[in-house]
Amino acid sequence: MLLFCGNTVSVFEEPALHAVNGVVAEDVLNVRENSSASSPVVSDLKPNETGLEVIKTTDDGRWGLINVTEGTGWVAMQYLSLATGSDPKLRCYGTEPFWGASLRPDASFALADEPAQNYQVLAQPSSTNRTDRFSVIAQNNAGRMIATVNAQQCSDGMSNRTFGLSVELLIQDTAGWSQYSGCCSLSQ
């Protein structure tokens, strides 16, 4: 996945957005419990489904892990094509306390049951020596937001979902700095 960060690019193979491809209109693509055609079906995808985030693939590249409802499942990669074109949105989440953030294309942060604070993105630098991480630096009238995103598997601790990106988020407001750890997902 190419993630454009200002004038630089972060490059990582996974996670990446895909679309269902090669499934006839009257059929569905099965999402399976494990990476095997004989594994039980846990969900299915429409033949025109887009915006599927493949978190990881098997070593042979034949199966991809995706999130479905509150869990995960495996899809045959031969029926998925890599999404091209627009830069994906990045949504991040955390628990204890529950919070949510948007880091791309705009930045915002909200604790549960509180209004979101919007930020102006100032910079999105990629790591100088690693292609699997980047940061987002933003500010508003009340303070700053600094996020470091890493391409590594992450669990939110509350569901059976697996995320392909982890985040460390620093929020500055009138009370000082707070740090939040969580997971992120890509979307269209």
C-alpha positions as CSV (number, residue, x, y, z in Angstrom):
1,M,0.0,0.0,0.0
2,L,1.3,3.4,-0.8
3,L,0.3,6.0,1.7
4,F,1.2,9.5,0.7
5,C,2.5,11.6,3.6
6,G,3.2,15.1,2.4
7,N,6.0,14.9,-0.1
8,T,7.1,11.4,0.9
9,V,5.5,8.0,0.7
10,S,5.2,5.2,3.3
11,V,5.2,1.8,1.6
12,F,3.9,-1.4,3.2
13,E,2.2,-4.4,1.6
14,E,-0.3,-4.9,4.4
15,P,-2.8,-3.7,5.4
16,A,-4.2,-2.6,2.0
17,L,-7.6,-2.0,0.5
18,H,-9.0,-4.5,-2.0
19,A,-12.1,-5.1,-4.1
20,V,-13.9,-8.3,-5.0
21,N,-13.0,-9.3,-8.5
22,G,-14.0,-12.3,-10.7
23,V,-17.1,-13.3,-8.9
24,V,-20.2,-13.6,-11.1
25,A,-23.2,-11.3,-10.3
26,E,-25.4,-14.1,-9.0
27,D,-22.7,-15.5,-6.6
28,V,-20.9,-14.4,-3.4
29,L,-17.3,-14.7,-2.2
30,N,-17.2,-16.8,1.0
31,V,-15.3,-15.6,4.0
32,R,-14.0,-18.6,5.9
33,E,-13.0,-19.3,9.5
34,N,-9.5,-20.4,8.5
35,S,-7.4,-20.2,5.3
36,S,-8.8,-23.3,3.7
37,A,-11.6,-23.9,1.1
38,S,-12.9,-26.6,3.4
39,S,-13.1,-24.3,6.4
40,P,-16.6,-23.2,7.6
41,V,-18.0,-20.1,6.1
42,V,-18.4,-17.2,8.6
43,S,-19.7,-14.5,6.2
44,D,-19.8,-13.6,2.5
45,L,-19.1,-10.7,0.2
46,K,-21.0,-9.3,-2.7
47,P,-19.4,-9.6,-6.1
48,N,-19.0,-5.8,-6.3
49,E,-17.8,-5.2,-2.8
50,T,-15.0,-2.6,-2.4
51,G,-13.0,-1.1,0.4
52,L,-12.0,-4.5,1.9
53,E,-9.0,-4.1,4.2
54,V,-6.7,-7.1,3.9
55,I,-4.7,-7.1,7.2
56,K,-2.3,-9.9,6.3
57,T,-1.9,-12.8,3.9
58,T,-0.8,-16.4,4.3
59,D,2.9,-17.1,3.5
60,D,1.9,-18.4,0.1
61,G,-0.3,-15.3,-0.6
62,R,-3.3,-17.4,-1.4
63,W,-5.5,-16.2,1.5
64,G,-6.1,-12.8,3.1
65,L,-7.4,-12.0,6.6
66,I,-10.2,-9.4,6.7
67,N,-12.5,-8.1,9.4
68,V,-16.1,-9.1,9.2
69,T,-18.7,-7.9,11.8
70,E,-16.9,-8.2,15.2
71,G,-14.4,-10.9,14.1
72,T,-12.1,-11.9,11.3
73,G,-12.2,-14.3,8.4
74,W,-10.1,-15.5,5.4
75,V,-10.8,-14.8,1.8
76,A,-9.2,-16.4,-1.3
77,M,-6.9,-13.7,-2.7
78,Q,-7.5,-14.9,-6.3
79,Y,-10.9,-13.1,-6.0
80,L,-9.5,-9.8,-4.7
81,S,-7.8,-7.0,-6.6
82,L,-5.7,-4.3,-5.0
83,A,-7.5,-1.0,-4.9
84,T,-5.8,1.8,-6.8
85,G,-6.3,5.5,-7.0
86,S,-7.3,7.5,-4.0
87,D,-5.3,7.8,-0.8
88,P,-7.2,5.9,1.9
89,K,-8.8,7.3,5.0
90,L,-7.3,6.3,8.4
91,R,-9.6,5.8,11.4
92,C,-8.1,4.9,14.8
93,Y,-9.7,3.6,18.0
94,G,-8.8,2.8,21.6
95,T,-10.3,1.6,24.8
96,E,-10.1,2.4,28.5
97,P,-11.1,5.2,28.0
98,F,-12.9,4.8,24.7
99,W,-11.7,7.2,22.0
100,G,-11.7,7.7,18.3
101,A,-9.5,9.6,15.9
102,S,-9.3,10.4,12.2
103,L,-5.8,11.0,10.9
104,R,-6.3,11.2,7.1
105,P,-7.4,13.2,5.2
106,D,-8.4,15.4,8.1
107,A,-7.5,15.1,11.8
108,S,-9.9,14.8,14.7
109,F,-10.0,13.3,18.2
110,A,-12.9,12.5,20.5
111,L,-13.3,10.7,23.8
112,A,-16.5,8.7,24.2
113,D,-19.6,10.9,24.7
114,E,-17.6,14.1,24.0
115,P,-17.6,16.3,20.9
116,A,-14.8,15.7,18.5
117,Q,-11.9,18.2,18.4
118,N,-10.9,19.0,14.8
119,Y,-7.2,19.8,13.9
120,Q,-5.4,21.2,11.0
121,V,-2.8,18.8,9.7
122,L,0.6,20.5,9.6
123,A,2.8,17.6,8.4
124,Q,2.7,13.9,7.7
125,P,6.4,12.8,7.7
126,S,7.4,9.3,6.9
127,S,10.1,7.6,9.0
128,T,13.6,8.4,7.7
129,N,14.8,4.9,8.1
130,R,11.6,2.7,8.0
131,T,9.0,2.5,5.3
132,D,6.4,0.8,7.6
133,R,5.7,3.9,9.7
134,F,4.7,7.5,9.5
135,S,3.4,10.4,11.7
136,V,0.7,13.0,11.6
137,I,1.3,16.3,13.3
138,A,-1.8,18.6,13.7
139,Q,-3.0,21.5,15.8
140,N,-6.0,23.6,16.7
141,N,-6.5,26.6,18.9
142,A,-6.5,24.5,22.0
143,G,-3.4,22.3,21.4
144,R,-1.7,19.8,19.3
145,M,-2.0,16.2,18.1
146,I,0.9,13.9,17.3
147,A,0.3,10.4,16.0
148,T,2.8,7.7,15.1
149,V,1.3,4.9,13.0
150,N,3.1,1.6,12.6
151,A,2.2,-1.2,10.1
152,Q,1.9,-4.0,12.7
153,Q,-1.0,-6.2,13.8
154,C,-3.0,-4.8,16.7
155,S,-5.9,-5.9,18.9
156,D,-8.4,-3.5,20.4
157,G,-8.8,-5.8,23.4
158,M,-12.6,-5.7,23.1
159,S,-13.5,-7.6,20.0
160,N,-12.2,-10.5,18.0
161,R,-11.1,-8.1,15.2
162,T,-7.5,-7.8,14.1
163,F,-6.1,-4.5,12.9
164,G,-3.1,-4.0,10.6
165,L,-2.0,-0.7,12.0
166,S,-1.1,0.4,15.6
167,V,-1.0,4.0,16.7
168,E,0.5,6.0,19.6
169,L,-1.4,9.3,19.9
170,L,-0.3,12.3,21.9
171,I,-2.9,15.0,22.6
172,Q,-2.1,18.4,24.1
173,D,-4.8,20.6,25.6
174,T,-5.0,23.1,28.4
175,A,-4.4,20.4,31.0
176,G,-1.2,19.2,29.4
177,W,-0.3,16.1,27.3
178,S,-2.1,12.8,27.3
179,Q,-1.0,9.6,25.5
180,Y,-3.5,7.1,23.9
181,S,-2.6,3.7,22.4
182,G,-4.8,2.0,19.9
183,C,-5.4,0.4,16.5
184,C,-6.2,1.9,13.1
185,S,-8.0,0.7,9.9
186,L,-8.0,1.9,6.3
187,S,-11.2,2.8,4.5
188,Q,-12.3,4.4,1.2
